[in-house]
């Protein structure tokens, strides 16, 4: 292991005047003086100067210890590419098999995954909102929120009832679930439920929801009907 600059991995200070004092004089005063110098030298020769940052525990001579397994560094959230997000989803045991089947490139290396970044859970790094959509009609089939904890990502929210899509809105998580009645084409749902979640006590809790019923008249505005929790 390579020692840090200034760390006390080398030998301590040189020999003290103790040995010379024992050989030169035999009085009790000389013995006490030499012993005092010896103890003072031992107290200052173990560590040396320390750099800023966490201290490293150095193995002692004759009692070497195996270093702990290195922890893989996780890149900042904005460095999480679509390909990396796909690997994260495939390795997540909470993601359904149906969603994992869709995690293939649509064209070339373009994966059907949308990424958003922002502060949702109050962590030290930005959270990542991942939406998985179909390649053909771009229908959302899974929405997830990953929080960075201890050098890895943790799944703290998921919704897999298609069609579904999650977005960030001023620190809240807004999930839209389209509603289809019998006979509705994929391009024309009958309405949608918009649910707002907020991070509280280590989890997302529902704050409120709104139901939007779409009119069948072309160009008409949808009617909005708030729903209670």
SULNOR-V340461 format. One line per field, one symbol per residue. ss: DSSP state (H for helix, E for strand, C for the rest). A space follows every 10 residues. Layout:
ss->???
This chain:
ss->CCCCCCCCCC CCCCCCCHHH HHHHCCCHHH HHHHHHHHHH HHHHCCCCCC CCCCCCCCCE CCECCCCCCC CCCCCCHHHC CHHHHHHHHH HCCCCCHHHH HHCCEEECCE ECEEEEEECC CCCCCCEEEE EEECCCCCCE EEEEEEEEEC CEEEEEEEEC CCCEEEEEEC CEEEEEEEEC CCCCCCCCCC EEEEEEEEEE CCEEEEEEEE EEECCCCCCC CCEEEEECC
